[in-house]
Amino acid sequence: MRTYFVISQIIYVLCFIPWLLIWGISFMGFDSGISGAAIALVSVIGVYPLVTIACAIMAWAFYKKRKRAAVIVNSIPLLWVLGVGVPVLALNLS
């Protein structure tokens, strides 16, 4: 389980590199003016590093006593990786 935590968190940190590009591009949502959708897009993409760090800390805190909770909390940043990364990768490969 410790290996899973370390590997998954290394992957999450490596995702910071493309996240920076995607986060910068997400501000183009404001090209047609300020809207709720543009604010939501930038906010959801922008909180990825905060969520990743918070989930890593919580997962290691839960590691000893609540292993199932630790795995669930450690998997939360995967929602960003799959929810943003997979569509962006699919668009670039097509």
N, C-alpha and C positions, 0 to 999 in steps of 0.2 A: 504494500500500500504506500509506503514511503517513496518507492521508486515512481509510482503513478503520480504522486503529488509533485515530485521534483520535475519529472518529464513534462507534465501538463503545464506547470508554471513556467518552465523554460519556453515552451511553445507560446504561451500567452505573452511573455516578454518579447519574443521574436516578432509577434504580431504588432508590437508597438511601431515597428518601422513602416509597414504599409498603412497602419492606422494614421500616422502623421500625414501621409499624402491624402488619404481618404477624408480625414477631418478638414484639411485645408481646402479640398475641392468641395466639401459639403457647404461651404459658405457661398457658393454660387447659387444656392437656393434662394438667396436674397436678391438676385439679379432683377427679378420682377417685382421687388418690393418686399416689405416685411409682412410675413404671414404666419399664422399659427403652425402650418405644416413645416415651413422652413425653420422656425424656432425649434420645433420638436425634432426635426432631423439633425440639426447641429447639436442639440442637447443630448440626444440618444447616442450619437457617435462620440461626442466629446467626453462623456463620463466613463468610457471604457477603461482608461488607466486607473481611475479612482475605484471603480468596481473591482478590477483585477487585484489591486493592492489590498483592498478591504477583504475580499473573499480569501485571498491567500493567508492573511493574518487570522481570520476567523477559522479557516480550515485547519491550520496548525494548532489553534487553540482547542478545537474540538477533537483533534486527532487521538488523544489518549482515551477519553471517556465515551465519546459519541462518534464512532467511526462512520456510521451511515450518514449522519448529519455532515460530517467533514467532507465526504465524497460529494454530497449534493451541493454544498456551498462551494467547493472547489470547481464544480462543473458550471456554475452560473456564468463565468466569462465566456464559456463555450457558446452561449447564446449569441454573443456579439460576433464571435469568430465565424460561426455558421450563418448567422442572420445577415451579416454585412459582407463577409469575406467570400462566401460561396457565390452569391449573385454577381459580385464584382469580378471574380475569377471567370465565371461563366460568360459574362459580357466580353471580357478581354479575349477569351479563347474562341468565341464565335465570329 
